[in-house]
Structure formats: structure tokens, C-alpha cells
Amino acid sequence: MDILTALDRKADYSRTQLQFILGAWVLSGFVDRKNKISITDGDVLESDYDKQSIYSLLYSLYRSVGDVPSETGERYELTFNTWGYAWPAAWGPCPTKPTDPERYGKNAYTGLYQFAAVQEYLREKNGRVHVVEMGCGTGAGANLACSEVLPDCTYEAVDMQRAAIETCKRKFVPRHGGRLVATWADATKMPIKEGVADFVAVNETHVTEQPGRATEEDKVFFKTAYRLLKPGGYLVWGNAIPDSTWKPCFDVLEALGMKLVEVRDVTKEAVIARDEDQRRVDLYVDAAIDSFFGFRIPLVGQRRRQEAALAMKNFYRNPGTKLYTNMKDGTDSYKVVLFQKPA
Ligand SMILES: C[S@@+](CC[C@H](N)C(=O)[O-])C[C@H]1O[C@@H](n2cnc3c(N)ncnc32)[C@H](O)[C@@H]1O
């Protein structure tokens, strides 16, 4: 069993299924010759994993682990699958409490709409805007937008992972009286509703990952965003990706006819967030791994535990991991970007 490649985006694995899946992965440690997960910094080569398999595992796992205490003792279910950033002082009052375990994810979603041009557009529309989010995960950010950031909006949250969309339907959709719709679809393949969105939101969606180039998937992704937007509408996009990838992606967007309005670099604040979030992440990873029996199998259990913990921490860009180092040394940068489709 190779959990990095073999799991299915169409599945929403139960706790019992996860026990078997992780148990089988631990046991395969007796025969596996190659370590796909670096035991120094948690790095996994691009060619050794499939993003659909990883997210399929993670979203089922988050639901299965349920509520856990943060480092300050506040209980939460992991739903923001977001690195986020500390709120930049220049942007005004911080929208989140310092003890909120989800504060960096909440900052990231609030920051998408903090641009002066966006605030002006919202005023003109009396806040009655329609958002389509491409790669919403569990919909935690969609829920925040519908309740606090854009309280008069309607919102369609799209993700390709069924387990994530099921969490959105269970936890968030019922709170918003029909204003929030959760759609299970690959954003590059979904039937496109043309010109429906005032905002297309993209928050840490797992695309635009290849250094120095925009892939075919990236190009279709942006084309979809362009077609979804109303004339005059905005693409609000935040992520930490290879620094060399921003320019090729901007070129794709500009070739589609989109106008670059503003770029904000929050890499420094994103590193601060990862430093300050380390203890919460460590506790979460321990709680998650402790809840699966496979990791107690003698000999291989310990080794697999170490690999799983490092891979998860790398995924969260925890200090000491490859992805954290990439952000610290500038290989990756976190930017929040605003593009407008001309009216
Ligand atoms: C790091 S998670 C971020 C999720 C969410 N935006 C958040 O901040 O919590 C990346 C998400 O991108 C989604 N994703 C990647 N490519 C996608 C695509 N082509 N269509 C829809 N979702 C996609 C993945 O399924 C995953 O849920």
C-alpha cells in the first residue's frame, strides 16, 4: 500500500478504512527498499506522490481525528488546510485573536479581500457579490467569508476531493441558509458557468507548483477563472509557491486579458506564522498519529511513525522541514495577488 499515490479522490474513507490503510502502509515497511519521505526534512519528490492521494488521506484523517486541543487548550477540528500568515501591521487591525488555533488561515482568507480596490467594489455592490472558490478544501475559508468577511455574499465552494466537500456539507453549508453551496469537482474540468462571479478566490490551491513555469493544468485553471468572472470582477489569489513561478503565471493571466492590479508579498509574515504555529502543529500531528494502531506495530511502526510525522510537518511548512526552509531562503514566496477582468 503506497499512501502517497494509491488513494482515491472520490473516496471519503471511514475511520476503520483508515486504520486498515495506514496499517497496510506500516506493514509494507518490511519490504519497501526506498524511503520516499526524507527522514531529515520530510521532503517527498514531486514524482513520488500524487496530490489527489495525499489530500484524500488528509481530509478523511482530519474528520476521523475530530476535535483536538491546540497549544493554548482551545479545541478545534482541523478544517483550514492553510499555512496563512501573520496579519501585516500595515493592513490595519488584526482580524483574529492571538489564541485562535485557526488564526493564520482566517488571516489568509480575510486578506484576499483587504485590497482597497476590492473594498471599493464591495461598497458599490452593497456587499451583494457572488464568489466562486477554486480549491476550497473543507470550506473553512468559505464559511469565514460568508459569516464575517462578506456577510451578504453568495458563495460556491469547489474542490476536487470528495472527503473535503463532505466536511463542507456537514459542517458549514447548513449554517448559511442556502448562501453557501459546496461543489465536488476538479476546477479544471467542471462545467463552466460563464461570467457569474464577482470574485474568483484561490487560496493555497495546490496548483502552480512547478518552478519557473505554468503547467497545462495551471493554464486551464486560470482560463476557467477568467471565464467564471463577470467583466470587472476580480481574481483574488494567495499562496506560497516557487518564487520563479509567479511571473509565468502572471504572463498566462495577462495573455487571457486579465489586468494585474496589485501584488503583496507576505513571505516574512508567513514565516512568522509557521514559527508561531509550530507547537500547535506538533500537537496535532502527534494526536493524529497516536489514533492509528498501525504505528504501534513493532520494528516498522516506529520508522513509519517518523516518516508520517515528518511528511505531515513538511506539508504544513513546520520549522525544520524542506518547505519551511524554502520559504525562509526565498526559494518559495507567499504573495497575495489581485487581477481584474476588464469591464
Ligand atoms: C492546501 S489545500 C488548501 C485548501 C483550502 N483552500 C484552504 O486554504 O484550507 C489545496 C487544495 O487544492 C485543491 N485542488 C488542487 N487542485 C485542484 C483542482 N484542479 N480543482 C479543485 N481543487 C483542487 C486540493 O484538493 C486541496 O483541497
The ligand as an SDF file (V2000), in Angstrom:
LIG
                    3D

 27 29  0  0  0  0  0  0  0  0999 V2000
   -3.5550   23.2090    0.6540 C   0  0  0  0  0  0  0  0  0  0  0  0
   -5.2050   22.8150    0.2530 S   0  0  0  0  0  0  0  0  0  0  0  0
   -5.9920   24.3640    0.5400 C   0  0  0  0  0  0  0  0  0  0  0  0
   -7.4620   24.2050    0.7840 C   0  0  0  0  0  0  0  0  0  0  0  0
   -8.2040   25.4900    1.1760 C   0  0  0  0  0  0  0  0  0  0  0  0
   -8.1430   26.4960    0.1270 N   0  0  0  0  0  0  0  0  0  0  0  0
   -7.6560   26.0590    2.4670 C   0  0  0  0  0  0  0  0  0  0  0  0
   -6.9470   27.0800    2.4010 O   0  0  0  0  0  0  0  0  0  0  0  0
   -7.9350   25.4870    3.5280 O   0  0  0  0  0  0  0  0  0  0  0  0
   -5.1560   22.7020   -1.5070 C   0  0  0  0  0  0  0  0  0  0  0  0
   -6.4880   22.2860   -2.1190 C   0  0  0  0  0  0  0  0  0  0  0  0
   -6.4270   22.4590   -3.5260 O   0  0  0  0  0  0  0  0  0  0  0  0
   -7.3160   21.5060   -4.0710 C   0  0  0  0  0  0  0  0  0  0  0  0
   -7.0860   21.4150   -5.5280 N   0  0  0  0  0  0  0  0  0  0  0  0
   -5.9120   21.2580   -6.1670 C   0  0  0  0  0  0  0  0  0  0  0  0
   -6.1020   21.2120   -7.4950 N   0  0  0  0  0  0  0  0  0  0  0  0
   -7.4420   21.3480   -7.6940 C   0  0  0  0  0  0  0  0  0  0  0  0
   -8.2740   21.3800   -8.8270 C   0  0  0  0  0  0  0  0  0  0  0  0
   -7.7660   21.2310  -10.0520 N   0  0  0  0  0  0  0  0  0  0  0  0
   -9.6010   21.5140   -8.6630 N   0  0  0  0  0  0  0  0  0  0  0  0
  -10.1450   21.6390   -7.4230 C   0  0  0  0  0  0  0  0  0  0  0  0
   -9.4010   21.6030   -6.3000 N   0  0  0  0  0  0  0  0  0  0  0  0
   -8.0770   21.4760   -6.4340 C   0  0  0  0  0  0  0  0  0  0  0  0
   -6.9710   20.2510   -3.3100 C   0  0  0  0  0  0  0  0  0  0  0  0
   -7.9680   19.2450   -3.4300 O   0  0  0  0  0  0  0  0  0  0  0  0
   -6.8720   20.8240   -1.8930 C   0  0  0  0  0  0  0  0  0  0  0  0
   -8.0980   20.7350   -1.2250 O   0  0  0  0  0  0  0  0  0  0  0  0
  1  2  1  0
  2  3  1  0
  2 10  1  0
  3  4  1  0
  4  5  1  0
  5  6  1  0
  5  7  1  0
  7  8  2  0
  7  9  1  0
 10 11  1  0
 11 12  1  0
 11 26  1  0
 12 13  1  0
 13 14  1  0
 13 24  1  0
 14 15  1  0
 14 23  1  0
 15 16  2  0
 16 17  1  0
 17 18  1  0
 17 23  2  0
 18 19  1  0
 18 20  2  0
 20 21  1  0
 21 22  2  0
 22 23  1  0
 24 25  1  0
 24 26  1  0
 26 27  1  0
M  CHG  2   2   1   9  -1
M  END
$$$$
